[in-house]
Amino acid sequence: MRLLLQVVLVANSLPALNDVTAMELPEIVAEAAKHCDILRRAAEAGGLLVDAMVSTLDDSKGNSSSVPLMVVENGCGSPCIDLRQVSSELAAAAKEADLV
């Protein structure tokens, strides 16, 4: 993120065992962002922090290339990911990625 990279955090769509879900990730990122300014700025730009969501949510919709940190659901609700059945959003993000 310091190098102007885009980071996509991927998590389960539904709860499975002790795996984190995509709905839980913004809260986890917010806690971590309290200790890291780089993460905080990326989370604010990505609309992941509640205080920043009002101002950045409209700006980031439809233009994911400018969002340094975003959360994507994997479309799964089990501890194992079937790559044949991931969400279309995850497939699109992976297609554009340099590293998966």
N, CA, C and O of each residue as an XYZ file, in Angstrom:
400
protein
N       0.826     -1.184      0.000
C       0.000      0.000      0.000
C       0.871      1.248      0.000
O       0.478      2.300     -0.505
N       2.036      1.113      0.564
C       2.961      2.227      0.554
C       3.466      2.479     -0.861
O       3.873      3.593     -1.191
N       3.440      1.437     -1.701
C       3.917      1.534     -3.076
C       2.782      1.750     -4.063
O       2.941      1.463     -5.249
N       1.652      2.244     -3.608
C       0.474      2.490     -4.437
C      -0.080      1.206     -5.045
O      -0.556      1.201     -6.180
N      -0.014      0.133     -4.290
C      -0.579     -1.137     -4.718
C      -2.037     -1.221     -4.306
O      -2.476     -0.527     -3.389
N      -2.775     -2.066     -4.983
C      -4.148     -2.351     -4.588
C      -4.141     -3.698     -3.881
O      -3.623     -4.679     -4.414
N      -4.714     -3.749     -2.681
C      -4.784     -4.975     -1.899
C      -6.243     -5.360     -1.751
O      -7.077     -4.543     -1.360
N      -6.545     -6.612     -2.068
C      -7.902     -7.128     -1.947
C      -7.900     -8.174     -0.840
O      -7.221     -9.195     -0.940
N      -8.665     -7.911      0.216
C      -8.821     -8.876      1.297
C     -10.025     -9.745      0.964
O     -11.123     -9.229      0.759
N      -9.832    -11.046      0.910
C     -10.897    -11.973      0.535
C     -11.250    -12.838      1.736
O     -10.370    -13.354      2.425
N     -12.549    -12.989      1.976
C     -13.017    -13.815      3.088
C     -14.311    -14.511      2.698
O     -14.955    -14.164      1.708
N     -14.672    -15.498      3.502
C     -15.906    -16.240      3.264
C     -17.119    -15.324      3.242
O     -17.168    -14.311      3.941
N     -18.087    -15.697      2.433
C     -19.363    -14.986      2.403
C     -20.216    -15.380      3.605
O     -20.965    -14.561      4.138
N     -20.100    -16.635      4.027
C     -20.882    -17.179      5.141
C     -19.938    -17.751      6.191
O     -18.814    -18.135      5.868
N     -20.386    -17.813      7.454
C     -19.528    -18.360      8.512
C     -19.198    -19.836      8.273
O     -20.041    -20.604      7.809
N     -17.981    -20.214      8.592
C     -17.538    -21.605      8.516
C     -16.466    -21.828      9.577
O     -15.395    -21.223      9.526
N     -16.760    -22.690     10.526
C     -15.845    -22.980     11.625
C     -15.369    -21.680     12.263
O     -16.190    -20.890     12.728
N     -14.071    -21.447     12.294
C     -13.546    -20.220     12.899
C     -13.023    -19.234     11.855
O     -12.274    -18.318     12.195
N     -13.406    -19.408     10.592
C     -12.960    -18.507      9.527
C     -13.654    -17.150      9.635
O     -14.822    -17.069     10.014
N     -12.941    -16.111      9.304
C     -13.513    -14.767      9.295
C     -14.409    -14.619      8.063
O     -14.153    -15.221      7.019
N     -15.455    -13.814      8.200
C     -16.325    -13.537      7.056
C     -16.021    -12.144      6.513
O     -15.403    -11.319      7.186
N     -16.463    -11.906      5.299
C     -16.255    -10.596      4.681
C     -16.952     -9.496      5.475
O     -16.478     -8.360      5.510
N     -18.068     -9.825      6.107
C     -18.785     -8.834      6.919
C     -17.968     -8.436      8.148
O     -18.107     -7.316      8.641
N     -17.124     -9.330      8.647
C     -16.322     -9.057      9.840
C     -15.021     -8.315      9.525
O     -14.452     -7.668     10.404
N     -14.560     -8.402      8.310
C     -13.258     -7.818      7.956
C     -13.143     -6.313      8.193
O     -12.115     -5.873      8.707
N     -14.152     -5.495      7.841
C     -13.991     -4.057      8.094
C     -13.727     -3.725      9.561
O     -12.948     -2.819      9.857
N     -14.363     -4.445     10.476
C     -14.131     -4.205     11.903
C     -12.703     -4.599     12.290
O     -12.059     -3.904     13.076
N     -12.219     -5.690     11.751
C     -10.851     -6.138     12.023
C      -9.845     -5.139     11.456
O      -8.864     -4.796     12.115
N     -10.093     -4.681     10.245
C      -9.212     -3.686      9.618
C      -9.220     -2.391     10.428
O      -8.174     -1.768     10.611
N     -10.383     -1.987     10.910
C     -10.486     -0.757     11.705
C      -9.646     -0.852     12.974
O      -8.980      0.112     13.350
N      -9.672     -2.003     13.633
C      -8.855     -2.187     14.839
C      -7.368     -2.133     14.498
O      -6.592     -1.489     15.204
N      -6.974     -2.800     13.429
C      -5.566     -2.794     13.022
C      -5.127     -1.401     12.575
O      -3.981     -1.008     12.794
N      -6.035     -0.659     11.952
C      -5.716      0.681     11.446
C      -5.416      1.667     12.570
O      -4.774      2.691     12.339
N      -5.870      1.370     13.772
C      -5.556      2.227     14.925
C      -4.060      2.215     15.229
O      -3.550      3.118     15.892
N      -3.363      1.196     14.746
C      -1.946      1.025     15.055
C      -1.031      1.244     13.858
O       0.191      1.175     13.991
N      -1.614      1.509     12.685
C      -0.796      1.650     11.472
C      -1.397      2.723     10.565
O      -2.493      2.552     10.031
N      -0.679      3.817     10.397
C      -1.174      4.920      9.566
C      -1.327      4.532      8.100
O      -2.246      5.003      7.431
N      -0.447      3.686      7.598
C      -0.541      3.259      6.194
C      -1.834      2.492      5.974
O      -2.552      2.735      5.004
N      -2.127      1.569      6.874
C      -3.365      0.793      6.782
C      -4.580      1.692      6.971
O      -5.590      1.521      6.288
N      -4.492      2.645      7.888
C      -5.612      3.552      8.128
C      -5.947      4.363      6.881
O      -7.115      4.484      6.513
N      -4.927      4.916      6.231
C      -5.173      5.705      5.017
C      -5.768      4.847      3.900
O      -6.676      5.285      3.194
N      -5.261      3.635      3.744
C      -5.785      2.735      2.710
C      -7.222      2.336      3.021
O      -8.060      2.274      2.121
N      -7.507      2.068      4.284
C      -8.862      1.680      4.683
C      -9.834      2.842      4.516
O     -10.978      2.639      4.108
N      -9.394      4.046      4.825
C     -10.246      5.221      4.614
C     -10.554      5.398      3.135
O     -11.701      5.643      2.761
N      -9.541      5.276      2.300
C      -9.741      5.438      0.857
C     -10.648      4.354      0.297
O     -11.391      4.590     -0.655
N     -10.585      3.161      0.889
C     -11.422      2.055      0.435
C     -12.799      2.035      1.064
O     -13.609      1.163      0.749
N     -13.081      2.987      1.955
C     -14.392      3.042      2.591
C     -14.599      1.979      3.648
O     -15.740      1.664      3.989
N     -13.512      1.414      4.178
C     -13.634      0.355      5.173
C     -13.790      0.874      6.590
O     -14.240      0.136      7.467
N     -13.434      2.109      6.831
C     -13.596      2.680      8.163
C     -14.913      3.421      8.213
O     -15.217      4.220      7.327
N     -15.690      3.162      9.238
C     -17.038      3.722      9.341
C     -17.025      5.236      9.226
O     -17.873      5.805      8.537
N     -16.090      5.899      9.880
C     -16.028      7.364      9.835
C     -15.740      7.875      8.429
O     -16.166      8.973      8.068
N     -15.028      7.096      7.644
C     -14.643      7.536      6.304
C     -15.626      7.093      5.231
O     -15.568      7.581      4.103
N     -16.529      6.173      5.566
C     -17.404      5.599      4.546
C     -18.314      6.624      3.898
O     -18.558      6.550      2.694
N     -18.814      7.562      4.652
C     -19.742      8.543      4.098
C     -19.083      9.357      2.999
O     -19.703      9.623      1.969
N     -17.838      9.755      3.204
C     -17.179     10.611      2.220
C     -16.555      9.846      1.062
O     -16.409     10.401     -0.027
N     -16.182      8.578      1.269
C     -15.472      7.872      0.206
C     -16.296      6.824     -0.505
O     -15.912      6.396     -1.594
N     -17.404      6.393      0.053
C     -18.170      5.301     -0.539
C     -18.643      5.637     -1.932
O     -18.502      4.817     -2.840
N     -19.201      6.818     -2.132
C     -19.684      7.207     -3.448
C     -18.541      7.374     -4.443
O     -18.692      7.058     -5.623
N     -17.402      7.867     -3.971
C     -16.260      8.071     -4.856
C     -15.660      6.759     -5.336
O     -15.159      6.682     -6.458
N     -15.703      5.714     -4.490
C     -15.027      4.467     -4.834
C     -15.890      3.516     -5.635
O     -15.346      2.597     -6.247
N     -17.182      3.678     -5.667
C     -18.054      2.766     -6.410
C     -17.757      2.864     -7.893
O     -17.682      3.950     -8.467
N     -17.588      1.688     -8.499
C     -17.384      1.650     -9.936
C     -15.981      2.003    -10.380
O     -15.694      1.992    -11.576
N     -15.097      2.316     -9.437
C     -13.733      2.671     -9.806
C     -12.767      1.971     -8.859
O     -12.021      2.625     -8.130
N     -12.784      0.637     -8.872
C     -11.973     -0.116     -7.928
C     -10.476      0.058     -8.165
O      -9.683     -0.239     -7.272
N     -10.069      0.528     -9.338
C      -8.645      0.681     -9.604
C      -8.017      1.769     -8.745
O      -6.796      1.781     -8.588
N      -8.802      2.682     -8.184
C      -8.256      3.739     -7.348
C      -8.380      3.424     -5.863
O      -7.959      4.226     -5.029
N      -8.948      2.274     -5.517
C      -9.136      1.896     -4.118
C      -7.966      1.020     -3.683
O      -7.806     -0.087     -4.196
N      -7.136      1.500     -2.733
C      -5.960      0.741     -2.347
C      -6.267     -0.493     -1.496
O      -5.470     -1.431     -1.477
N      -7.397     -0.513     -0.795
C      -7.734     -1.638      0.073
C      -9.224     -1.891     -0.012
O     -10.029     -0.996      0.245
N      -9.591     -3.110     -0.373
C     -11.006     -3.439     -0.461
C     -11.241     -4.867     -0.001
O     -10.329     -5.694      0.001
N     -12.488     -5.145      0.391
C     -12.895     -6.472      0.839
C     -13.785     -7.088     -0.232
O     -14.672     -6.429     -0.774
N     -13.536     -8.359     -0.528
C     -14.336     -9.088     -1.506
C     -14.759    -10.416     -0.887
O     -13.945    -11.116     -0.285
N     -16.033    -10.755     -1.037
C     -16.527    -12.055     -0.587
C     -16.102    -13.117     -1.588
O     -16.058    -12.868     -2.793
N     -15.786    -14.317     -1.074
C     -15.364    -15.384     -1.985
C     -16.534    -16.200     -2.521
O     -16.348    -17.031     -3.411
N     -17.731    -15.979     -1.998
C     -18.896    -16.724     -2.464
C     -19.056    -18.066     -1.785
O     -19.947    -18.836     -2.145
N     -18.212    -18.365     -0.809
C     -18.232    -19.670     -0.142
C     -18.704    -19.556      1.305
O     -18.681    -18.484      1.909
N     -19.127    -20.683      1.830
C     -19.509    -20.764      3.229
C     -18.934    -22.009      3.858
O     -19.520    -22.572      4.784
N     -17.790    -22.443      3.362
C     -17.133    -23.624      3.912
C     -15.655    -23.311      4.114
O     -15.146    -22.345      3.545
N     -14.959    -24.116      4.916
C     -13.545    -23.835      5.160
C     -12.650    -24.054      3.938
O     -11.515    -23.579      3.913
N     -13.137    -24.749      2.951
C     -12.366    -24.978      1.723
C     -12.965    -24.153      0.589
O     -14.186    -24.043      0.475
N     -12.121    -23.583     -0.237
C     -12.603    -22.774     -1.357
C     -12.579    -23.612     -2.629
O     -11.543    -24.151     -3.017
N     -13.729    -23.709     -3.263
C     -13.825    -24.355     -4.569
C     -13.653    -23.246     -5.603
O     -14.572    -22.459     -5.833
N     -12.493    -23.184     -6.218
C     -12.184    -22.088     -7.136
C     -13.095    -22.062     -8.360
O     -13.143    -21.062     -9.077
N     -13.812    -23.147     -8.600
C     -14.767    -23.169     -9.716
C     -16.044    -22.411     -9.372
O     -16.836    -22.090    -10.258
N     -16.246    -22.122     -8.077
C     -17.506    -21.521     -7.658
C     -17.324    -20.220     -6.879
O     -18.182    -19.870     -6.069
N     -16.243    -19.509     -7.102
C     -16.047    -18.242     -6.397
C     -16.981    -17.179     -6.974
O     -17.512    -17.328     -8.074
N     -17.166    -16.110     -6.212
C     -18.035    -15.022     -6.664
C     -17.457    -14.368     -7.917
O     -16.247    -14.395     -8.146
N     -18.331    -13.787     -8.712
C     -17.866    -13.110     -9.935
C     -16.977    -11.920     -9.589
O     -16.058    -11.589    -10.338
N     -17.252    -11.278     -8.457
C     -16.424    -10.148     -8.013
C     -14.996    -10.615     -7.701
O     -14.028     -9.941     -8.053
N     -14.872    -11.763     -7.042
C     -13.548    -12.303     -6.736
C     -12.835    -12.745     -8.012
O     -11.637    -12.507     -8.168
N     -13.558    -13.379     -8.914
C     -12.955    -13.811    -10.181
C     -12.413    -12.614    -10.955
O     -11.324    -12.684    -11.525
N     -13.163    -11.519    -10.977
C     -12.716    -10.315    -11.677
C     -11.489     -9.713    -10.999
O     -10.553     -9.284    -11.674
N     -11.490     -9.679     -9.659
C     -10.342     -9.129     -8.929
C      -9.105     -9.991     -9.157
O      -8.007     -9.461     -9.325
N      -9.270    -11.306     -9.163
C      -8.136    -12.209     -9.372
C      -7.596    -12.101    -10.794
O      -6.391    -12.212    -11.018
N      -8.484    -11.887    -11.741
C      -8.066    -11.781    -13.142
C      -7.137    -10.587    -13.349
O      -6.222    -10.643    -14.170
N      -7.371     -9.514    -12.609
C      -6.574     -8.290    -12.732
C      -5.343     -8.292    -11.829
O      -4.528     -7.371    -11.894
N      -5.197     -9.325    -10.979
C      -4.134     -9.336     -9.976
C      -2.796     -9.772    -10.555
O      -2.733    -10.584    -11.478
N      -1.732     -9.219     -9.995
C      -0.384     -9.658    -10.333
C       0.042    -10.825     -9.446
O       0.893    -11.625     -9.835
N      -0.547    -10.923     -8.260
C      -0.212    -11.971     -7.303
C      -1.480    -12.411     -6.595
O      -2.222    -11.583     -6.068
N      -1.727    -13.713     -6.583
C      -2.917    -14.255     -5.912
C      -2.460    -15.203     -4.832
O      -3.286    -15.784     -4.129
